[in-house]
Amino acid sequence: MPAPRRPRPSRRASSLAASALALGLAVALAGCSAPAAGPVDPGATPTAATIEDCGVAVTPRAAPAERIVAIKSTAAELVVALGLGDALVATAFLDGPAPAGVPSDAAAIEGMPSRESVLELEPDAVVAGWESAFAPEAVGDRAQLEALGITTWVSPAACWSTDVAPLTWEALLDEFGAAASALGVPEAGAALAAEQRQDLATIEPVASDASALWYSSGEDAPYVGAGSGAPQLVLETAGLTNVAAGVDETWTTLSWEAVAASDPDLIVLVDAPWHTAESKIERLRANPATAELAAVREERFVVVPFPMAEAGVGSVAAARLVADGAREMGLG
């Protein structure tokens, strides 16, 4: 069970901010007095006592994190799944309603938070679904946050500063374990991975050569799941052939003509508040290139909530949802 949320110390926010300012001044003064150097390594060299995460060496917490900020829905879902939901003091940049298990009194920050707004929350950990959360204009440098005693974590599948191999289930389950260790709850990571592995084994793929398009967003041209990320893994597990599997990227943009030429048997529609599944259906019906596709005419659509479209604890459920949907449509 997670530890109860500790009371907010009255001066910790100001001391964190002061420490951050001092750290920044030290870096600046060093830059003025020292000769130019090459790029700074964002973290120490990983050792047996650290975990490498998007090229940053993260030291696992000795005790469970007690004040966590989660940026993106997948990050919040992971924190809850690891039994640390009660430690969430804030969520930010969510892709829809707050996941079940997020405390009602947790701050809800719309959009990407700033470094200052995060430090004011006095976190001991920041978990992000995208690496861009730690950009200078957002929460800021991970090494500086770690120097303030704040553990940072990014979903390895979302790394852009390091090469990312095509996503596999084992890599994703390993990610849960690594994140759990970083947050001080390694046993919870092992339990979550075991639970997900068990659920995965019960998914029955469709027995056919049916193809599918994973339509995420885009109007002038569709932005679709390509051949190396979560959409590809989900479609493969469901027994479907991704029409964009030949593109060695997580996501790619296709032309509407290319979509029409691929003639998918099923279309997965990502449902997001800013680009709903219904709006995508309207676009497919209105576009001359896709209006006559059998999948459009016969409404062979499977709707997937946006958080399930990104690698995370919802990926196994997404595979089951797509496989069951395809089967209900008579595709296998």
C-alpha positions as a Markdown table, in Angstrom:
| # | Residue | x | y | z |
|---|---|---|---|---|
| 1 | Met | 0.0 | 0.0 | 0.0 |
| 2 | Pro | 1.3 | 3.5 | -0.7 |
| 3 | Ala | 2.4 | 5.7 | 2.1 |
| 4 | Pro | -0.1 | 8.4 | 3.1 |
| 5 | Arg | 0.6 | 11.8 | 1.6 |
| 6 | Arg | 2.9 | 13.8 | 3.8 |
| 7 | Pro | 1.8 | 17.2 | 5.0 |
| 8 | Arg | 3.1 | 20.1 | 2.9 |
| 9 | Pro | 6.1 | 21.7 | 4.6 |
| 10 | Ser | 5.6 | 25.4 | 4.8 |
| 11 | Arg | 8.9 | 26.5 | 3.3 |
| 12 | Arg | 9.9 | 23.6 | 1.0 |
| 13 | Ala | 8.6 | 25.3 | -2.2 |
| 14 | Ser | 10.6 | 28.4 | -1.6 |
| 15 | Ser | 13.7 | 26.4 | -0.7 |
| 16 | Leu | 13.3 | 24.4 | -3.8 |
| 17 | Ala | 13.0 | 27.5 | -5.9 |
| 18 | Ala | 16.0 | 29.1 | -4.1 |
| 19 | Ser | 18.0 | 25.9 | -4.7 |
| 20 | Ala | 17.0 | 25.9 | -8.4 |
| 21 | Leu | 18.1 | 29.6 | -8.7 |
| 22 | Ala | 21.4 | 28.9 | -7.0 |
| 23 | Leu | 22.0 | 25.9 | -9.2 |
| 24 | Gly | 21.2 | 28.0 | -12.3 |
| 25 | Leu | 23.5 | 30.8 | -11.1 |
| 26 | Ala | 26.3 | 28.3 | -10.4 |
| 27 | Val | 26.0 | 26.9 | -13.9 |
| 28 | Ala | 25.9 | 30.4 | -15.4 |
| 29 | Leu | 29.0 | 31.6 | -13.5 |
| 30 | Ala | 30.9 | 28.5 | -14.4 |
| 31 | Gly | 30.1 | 29.1 | -18.0 |
| 32 | Cys | 31.5 | 32.7 | -17.7 |
| 33 | Ser | 34.7 | 31.6 | -16.0 |
| 34 | Ala | 35.5 | 28.4 | -17.8 |
| 35 | Pro | 36.5 | 27.8 | -21.4 |
| 36 | Ala | 33.9 | 26.5 | -23.8 |
| 37 | Ala | 33.1 | 22.8 | -23.4 |
| 38 | Gly | 31.2 | 20.2 | -25.4 |
| 39 | Pro | 27.6 | 19.3 | -24.6 |
| 40 | Val | 26.9 | 18.4 | -21.0 |
| 41 | Asp | 25.8 | 14.8 | -20.4 |
| 42 | Pro | 22.2 | 15.0 | -19.1 |
| 43 | Gly | 23.0 | 12.5 | -16.4 |
| 44 | Ala | 25.8 | 10.6 | -14.8 |
| 45 | Thr | 27.1 | 7.4 | -16.4 |
| 46 | Pro | 24.7 | 4.7 | -15.6 |
| 47 | Thr | 25.9 | 2.2 | -13.0 |
| 48 | Ala | 24.5 | -0.9 | -11.4 |
| 49 | Ala | 22.8 | 1.4 | -8.9 |
| 50 | Thr | 21.1 | 3.6 | -11.5 |
| 51 | Ile | 18.6 | 3.1 | -14.3 |
| 52 | Glu | 19.2 | 4.6 | -17.7 |
| 53 | Asp | 16.1 | 6.4 | -19.0 |
| 54 | Cys | 16.2 | 8.3 | -22.3 |
| 55 | Gly | 19.9 | 8.7 | -21.8 |
| 56 | Val | 19.6 | 9.9 | -18.2 |
| 57 | Ala | 20.9 | 8.0 | -15.2 |
| 58 | Val | 18.1 | 7.8 | -12.7 |
| 59 | Thr | 18.9 | 6.7 | -9.1 |
| 60 | Pro | 16.1 | 4.6 | -7.7 |
| 61 | Arg | 14.4 | 6.0 | -4.6 |
| 62 | Ala | 15.1 | 4.2 | -1.4 |
| 63 | Ala | 11.5 | 4.7 | -0.3 |
| 64 | Pro | 8.2 | 5.2 | -2.2 |
| 65 | Ala | 7.7 | 8.6 | -3.8 |
| 66 | Glu | 5.2 | 10.6 | -1.7 |
| 67 | Arg | 4.5 | 13.7 | -3.9 |
| 68 | Ile | 4.3 | 12.9 | -7.6 |
| 69 | Val | 3.4 | 15.1 | -10.6 |
| 70 | Ala | 2.3 | 13.2 | -13.6 |
| 71 | Ile | 2.4 | 14.8 | -17.0 |
| 72 | Lys | 0.2 | 13.1 | -19.7 |
| 73 | Ser | -2.5 | 10.5 | -19.1 |
| 74 | Thr | -0.2 | 7.5 | -19.6 |
| 75 | Ala | 2.0 | 8.8 | -16.8 |
| 76 | Ala | -0.9 | 9.2 | -14.4 |
| 77 | Glu | -2.2 | 5.7 | -15.3 |
| 78 | Leu | 1.2 | 4.2 | -14.6 |
| 79 | Val | 1.5 | 5.9 | -11.3 |
| 80 | Val | -1.9 | 4.7 | -10.3 |
| 81 | Ala | -1.2 | 1.2 | -11.6 |
| 82 | Leu | 1.9 | 1.1 | -9.4 |
| 83 | Gly | -0.2 | 1.8 | -6.3 |
| 84 | Leu | 1.0 | 5.3 | -5.9 |
| 85 | Gly | -2.2 | 7.1 | -6.9 |
| 86 | Asp | -2.5 | 8.6 | -3.4 |
| 87 | Ala | 0.9 | 10.3 | -3.9 |
| 88 | Leu | -0.3 | 12.3 | -6.9 |
| 89 | Val | -0.3 | 16.0 | -6.0 |
| 90 | Ala | -1.0 | 17.1 | -9.6 |
| 91 | Thr | -1.6 | 15.9 | -13.1 |
| 92 | Ala | -0.9 | 18.0 | -16.2 |
| 93 | Phe | -1.5 | 17.9 | -19.9 |
| 94 | Leu | -4.0 | 15.1 | -19.7 |
| 95 | Asp | -5.5 | 13.6 | -22.9 |
| 96 | Gly | -9.0 | 13.4 | -21.4 |
| 97 | Pro | -10.7 | 12.9 | -18.0 |
| 98 | Ala | -8.4 | 12.1 | -15.1 |
| 99 | Pro | -7.8 | 8.4 | -14.8 |
| 100 | Ala | -9.6 | 6.5 | -12.0 |
| 101 | Gly | -7.4 | 6.5 | -8.9 |
| 102 | Val | -6.2 | 10.1 | -9.2 |
| 103 | Pro | -7.1 | 11.9 | -5.9 |
| 104 | Ser | -9.9 | 14.4 | -6.2 |
| 105 | Asp | -7.8 | 17.0 | -4.5 |
| 106 | Ala | -4.8 | 16.6 | -6.9 |
| 107 | Ala | -4.2 | 19.8 | -8.8 |
| 108 | Ala | -5.2 | 19.6 | -12.5 |
| 109 | Ile | -2.9 | 21.7 | -14.7 |
| 110 | Glu | -4.1 | 22.3 | -18.2 |
| 111 | Gly | -1.3 | 22.1 | -20.8 |
| 112 | Met | 2.4 | 21.6 | -20.2 |
| 113 | Pro | 3.4 | 23.0 | -16.8 |
| 114 | Ser | 6.3 | 25.3 | -16.2 |
| 115 | Arg | 9.3 | 24.6 | -14.0 |
| 116 | Glu | 8.0 | 27.1 | -11.5 |
| 117 | Ser | 4.5 | 25.7 | -11.3 |
| 118 | Val | 5.9 | 22.2 | -10.7 |
| 119 | Leu | 8.4 | 23.3 | -8.0 |
| 120 | Glu | 5.6 | 25.1 | -6.1 |
| 121 | Leu | 4.0 | 21.7 | -5.7 |
| 122 | Glu | 7.0 | 20.4 | -3.8 |
| 123 | Pro | 7.2 | 17.1 | -5.7 |
| 124 | Asp | 9.7 | 14.4 | -5.0 |
| 125 | Ala | 9.0 | 12.8 | -8.4 |
| 126 | Val | 7.9 | 13.9 | -11.9 |
| 127 | Val | 6.7 | 11.2 | -14.3 |
| 128 | Ala | 6.1 | 12.2 | -17.9 |
| 129 | Gly | 4.6 | 10.5 | -20.9 |
| 130 | Trp | 6.7 | 12.7 | -23.3 |
| 131 | Glu | 10.3 | 13.6 | -23.1 |
| 132 | Ser | 9.4 | 17.2 | -24.2 |
| 133 | Ala | 8.0 | 17.7 | -20.7 |
| 134 | Phe | 11.6 | 18.3 | -19.6 |
| 135 | Ala | 12.4 | 20.9 | -22.3 |
| 136 | Pro | 13.7 | 24.3 | -21.1 |
| 137 | Glu | 10.4 | 26.0 | -21.8 |
| 138 | Ala | 8.5 | 23.3 | -19.8 |
| 139 | Val | 9.6 | 21.6 | -16.5 |
| 140 | Gly | 13.3 | 22.0 | -17.4 |
| 141 | Asp | 16.5 | 20.0 | -17.2 |
| 142 | Arg | 16.2 | 16.6 | -15.6 |
| 143 | Ala | 19.7 | 16.7 | -14.1 |
| 144 | Gln | 18.9 | 19.9 | -12.3 |
| 145 | Leu | 15.7 | 18.4 | -11.0 |
| 146 | Glu | 17.5 | 15.3 | -9.8 |
| 147 | Ala | 20.0 | 17.6 | -8.0 |
| 148 | Leu | 17.1 | 19.1 | -6.1 |
| 149 | Gly | 16.1 | 15.6 | -5.0 |
| 150 | Ile | 13.3 | 15.2 | -7.5 |
| 151 | Thr | 13.2 | 11.8 | -9.3 |
| 152 | Thr | 12.3 | 12.1 | -13.0 |
| 153 | Trp | 10.9 | 9.5 | -15.4 |
| 154 | Val | 9.9 | 9.4 | -19.0 |
| 155 | Ser | 8.3 | 6.5 | -20.8 |
| 156 | Pro | 11.3 | 5.0 | -22.8 |
| 157 | Ala | 9.0 | 4.4 | -25.7 |
| 158 | Ala | 8.6 | 8.1 | -26.0 |
| 159 | Cys | 12.3 | 9.0 | -26.0 |
| 160 | Trp | 13.4 | 11.2 | -28.9 |
| 161 | Ser | 17.0 | 12.1 | -27.6 |
| 162 | Thr | 18.1 | 8.4 | -27.9 |
| 163 | Asp | 17.4 | 5.7 | -30.5 |
| 164 | Val | 14.3 | 3.7 | -29.7 |
| 165 | Ala | 13.9 | 0.1 | -30.9 |
| 166 | Pro | 10.6 | -1.1 | -32.3 |
| 167 | Leu | 8.2 | -1.6 | -29.3 |
| 168 | Thr | 7.7 | -5.1 | -27.9 |
| 169 | Trp | 5.6 | -6.4 | -25.1 |
| 170 | Glu | 8.7 | -7.4 | -23.1 |
| 171 | Ala | 10.2 | -4.0 | -23.5 |
| 172 | Leu | 7.0 | -2.3 | -22.3 |
| 173 | Leu | 6.7 | -4.6 | -19.3 |
| 174 | Asp | 10.4 | -4.0 | -18.5 |
| 175 | Glu | 9.6 | -0.3 | -18.6 |
| 176 | Phe | 6.9 | -0.7 | -15.9 |
| 177 | Gly | 9.5 | -2.5 | -13.7 |
| 178 | Ala | 12.1 | 0.2 | -14.2 |
| 179 | Ala | 9.7 | 3.0 | -13.5 |
| 180 | Ala | 8.6 | 1.2 | -10.3 |
| 181 | Ser | 12.2 | 0.9 | -9.1 |
| 182 | Ala | 12.8 | 4.6 | -9.9 |
| 183 | Leu | 9.8 | 5.5 | -7.8 |
| 184 | Gly | 10.8 | 3.3 | -4.9 |
| 185 | Val | 8.2 | 0.5 | -5.4 |
| 186 | Pro | 10.0 | -2.3 | -7.3 |
| 187 | Glu | 7.7 | -5.0 | -6.1 |
| 188 | Ala | 4.7 | -3.1 | -7.5 |
| 189 | Gly | 6.5 | -3.1 | -10.9 |
| 190 | Ala | 7.0 | -6.8 | -10.9 |
| 191 | Ala | 3.4 | -7.4 | -9.9 |
| 192 | Leu | 2.1 | -5.1 | -12.6 |
| 193 | Ala | 4.2 | -6.7 | -15.3 |
| 194 | Ala | 3.0 | -10.2 | -14.2 |
| 195 | Glu | -0.7 | -9.1 | -14.3 |
| 196 | Gln | -0.3 | -7.5 | -17.7 |
| 197 | Arg | 1.5 | -10.6 | -19.0 |
| 198 | Gln | -1.3 | -12.8 | -17.8 |
| 199 | Asp | -3.9 | -10.5 | -19.4 |
| 200 | Leu | -2.0 | -10.5 | -22.7 |
| 201 | Ala | -1.9 | -14.3 | -22.8 |
| 202 | Thr | -5.8 | -14.3 | -22.9 |
| 203 | Ile | -6.1 | -12.1 | -26.0 |
| 204 | Glu | -7.4 | -14.1 | -28.9 |
| 205 | Pro | -6.2 | -12.6 | -32.2 |
| 206 | Val | -8.4 | -12.7 | -35.2 |
| 207 | Ala | -7.7 | -15.6 | -37.6 |
| 208 | Ser | -7.6 | -13.8 | -40.9 |
| 209 | Asp | -5.4 | -11.7 | -43.1 |
| 210 | Ala | -7.4 | -8.6 | -42.4 |
| 211 | Ser | -5.7 | -5.2 | -42.6 |
| 212 | Ala | -6.2 | -2.1 | -40.5 |
| 213 | Leu | -5.5 | 1.6 | -40.5 |
| 214 | Trp | -4.7 | 3.4 | -37.2 |
| 215 | Tyr | -6.1 | 6.9 | -37.8 |
| 216 | Ser | -4.9 | 9.2 | -35.0 |
| 217 | Ser | -5.4 | 12.7 | -36.3 |
| 218 | Gly | -5.1 | 15.0 | -39.3 |
| 219 | Glu | -7.6 | 16.5 | -41.8 |
| 220 | Asp | -5.5 | 17.6 | -44.8 |
| 221 | Ala | -3.6 | 14.4 | -44.5 |
| 222 | Pro | -4.1 | 11.6 | -41.9 |
| 223 | Tyr | -1.5 | 11.0 | -39.1 |
| 224 | Val | -1.4 | 7.3 | -38.6 |
| 225 | Gly | 0.2 | 4.6 | -36.5 |
| 226 | Ala | 3.3 | 3.3 | -38.4 |
| 227 | Gly | 5.5 | 0.2 | -38.0 |
| 228 | Ser | 7.5 | 0.5 | -34.8 |
| 229 | Gly | 5.3 | 1.9 | -32.0 |
| 230 | Ala | 2.3 | 1.0 | -29.8 |
| 231 | Pro | -0.3 | 1.0 | -32.7 |
| 232 | Gln | 1.8 | -1.6 | -34.6 |
| 233 | Leu | 2.2 | -3.7 | -31.5 |
| 234 | Val | -1.5 | -3.6 | -30.7 |
| 235 | Leu | -2.6 | -4.4 | -34.3 |
| 236 | Glu | -0.1 | -7.3 | -34.5 |
| 237 | Thr | -1.4 | -8.7 | -31.2 |
| 238 | Ala | -5.0 | -8.4 | -32.5 |
| 239 | Gly | -4.0 | -10.4 | -35.6 |
| 240 | Leu | -4.3 | -7.5 | -38.0 |
| 241 | Thr | -1.9 | -6.2 | -40.6 |
| 242 | Asn | -1.1 | -2.5 | -40.3 |
| 243 | Val | -1.3 | -0.8 | -43.7 |
| 244 | Ala | 1.5 | 1.5 | -42.6 |
| 245 | Ala | 3.7 | -1.2 | -41.2 |
| 246 | Gly | 6.4 | -0.6 | -43.8 |
| 247 | Val | 7.2 | 2.8 | -42.3 |
| 248 | Asp | 9.9 | 2.4 | -39.7 |
| 249 | Glu | 8.5 | 5.1 | -37.4 |
| 250 | Thr | 6.1 | 5.2 | -34.5 |
| 251 | Trp | 3.8 | 7.6 | -36.4 |
| 252 | Thr | 3.7 | 8.9 | -40.0 |
| 253 | Thr | 1.6 | 11.0 | -42.3 |
| 254 | Leu | 0.0 | 9.4 | -45.3 |
| 255 | Ser | -1.9 | 10.9 | -48.2 |
| 256 | Trp | -5.6 | 10.2 | -48.4 |
| 257 | Glu | -4.9 | 8.6 | -51.8 |
| 258 | Ala | -2.5 | 6.2 | -50.1 |
| 259 | Val | -5.1 | 5.3 | -47.5 |
| 260 | Ala | -7.6 | 4.6 | -50.3 |
| 261 | Ala | -5.1 | 2.5 | -52.1 |
| 262 | Ser | -4.4 | 0.4 | -49.0 |
| 263 | Asp | -8.2 | -0.3 | -48.7 |
| 264 | Pro | -8.1 | -1.4 | -45.0 |
| 265 | Asp | -10.6 | -3.9 | -43.8 |
| 266 | Leu | -10.9 | -2.0 | -40.5 |
| 267 | Ile | -10.1 | 1.5 | -39.3 |
| 268 | Val | -9.0 | 2.2 | -35.7 |
| 269 | Leu | -10.1 | 5.7 | -34.7 |
| 270 | Val | -8.3 | 7.5 | -31.9 |
| 271 | Asp | -10.8 | 9.4 | -29.8 |
| 272 | Ala | -9.5 | 12.7 | -28.3 |
| 273 | Pro | -11.3 | 15.8 | -27.0 |
| 274 | Trp | -9.5 | 17.9 | -29.7 |
| 275 | His | -10.1 | 15.4 | -32.5 |
| 276 | Thr | -13.0 | 13.1 | -31.8 |
| 277 | Ala | -13.7 | 9.7 | -33.4 |
| 278 | Glu | -16.9 | 11.1 | -34.7 |
| 279 | Ser | -15.1 | 14.0 | -36.5 |
| 280 | Lys | -12.8 | 11.4 | -38.1 |
| 281 | Ile | -15.8 | 9.4 | -39.3 |
| 282 | Glu | -17.3 | 12.6 | -40.8 |
| 283 | Arg | -14.0 | 13.3 | -42.5 |
| 284 | Leu | -13.7 | 9.8 | -44.0 |
| 285 | Arg | -17.3 | 10.0 | -45.3 |
| 286 | Ala | -16.8 | 13.4 | -46.8 |
| 287 | Asn | -13.5 | 12.8 | -48.5 |
| 288 | Pro | -14.0 | 11.4 | -52.1 |
| 289 | Ala | -10.8 | 9.4 | -51.7 |
| 290 | Thr | -12.2 | 7.4 | -48.7 |
| 291 | Ala | -16.0 | 7.6 | -48.9 |
| 292 | Glu | -16.3 | 4.5 | -51.0 |
| 293 | Leu | -14.0 | 2.3 | -48.9 |
| 294 | Ala | -15.8 | -0.8 | -47.7 |
| 295 | Ala | -14.6 | -0.1 | -44.2 |
| 296 | Val | -16.2 | 3.3 | -44.3 |
| 297 | Arg | -19.4 | 2.3 | -46.0 |
| 298 | Glu | -19.9 | -0.6 | -43.6 |
| 299 | Glu | -18.8 | 1.3 | -40.6 |
| 300 | Arg | -16.0 | -1.1 | -39.6 |
| 301 | Phe | -14.6 | 1.2 | -37.0 |
| 302 | Val | -13.0 | 0.5 | -33.6 |
| 303 | Val | -12.7 | 3.5 | -31.3 |
| 304 | Val | -9.7 | 3.7 | -29.0 |
| 305 | Pro | -9.3 | 6.4 | -26.3 |
| 306 | Phe | -6.3 | 8.6 | -26.9 |
| 307 | Pro | -4.3 | 7.3 | -23.9 |
| 308 | Met | -4.5 | 3.8 | -25.3 |
| 309 | Ala | -2.9 | 4.9 | -28.5 |
| 310 | Glu | 0.4 | 5.6 | -26.6 |
| 311 | Ala | 2.6 | 2.9 | -25.0 |
| 312 | Gly | 1.5 | 2.3 | -21.5 |
| 313 | Val | -0.5 | 0.3 | -19.0 |
| 314 | Gly | -3.5 | 0.6 | -21.4 |
| 315 | Ser | -1.8 | -1.0 | -24.3 |
| 316 | Val | -2.9 | -4.6 | -23.5 |
| 317 | Ala | -6.5 | -3.4 | -23.1 |
| 318 | Ala | -6.2 | -1.7 | -26.4 |
| 319 | Ala | -5.1 | -4.9 | -28.1 |
| 320 | Arg | -8.1 | -6.8 | -26.6 |
| 321 | Leu | -10.4 | -4.0 | -27.6 |
| 322 | Val | -9.2 | -4.0 | -31.2 |
| 323 | Ala | -9.2 | -7.9 | -31.5 |
| 324 | Asp | -12.7 | -8.1 | -30.1 |
| 325 | Gly | -14.0 | -5.3 | -32.3 |
| 326 | Ala | -12.5 | -7.0 | -35.4 |
| 327 | Arg | -14.1 | -10.3 | -34.5 |
| 328 | Glu | -17.5 | -8.7 | -33.9 |
| 329 | Met | -17.3 | -7.3 | -37.5 |
| 330 | Gly | -16.7 | -10.7 | -38.9 |
| 331 | Leu | -13.1 | -10.3 | -39.7 |
| 332 | Gly | -11.9 | -13.5 | -38.1 |
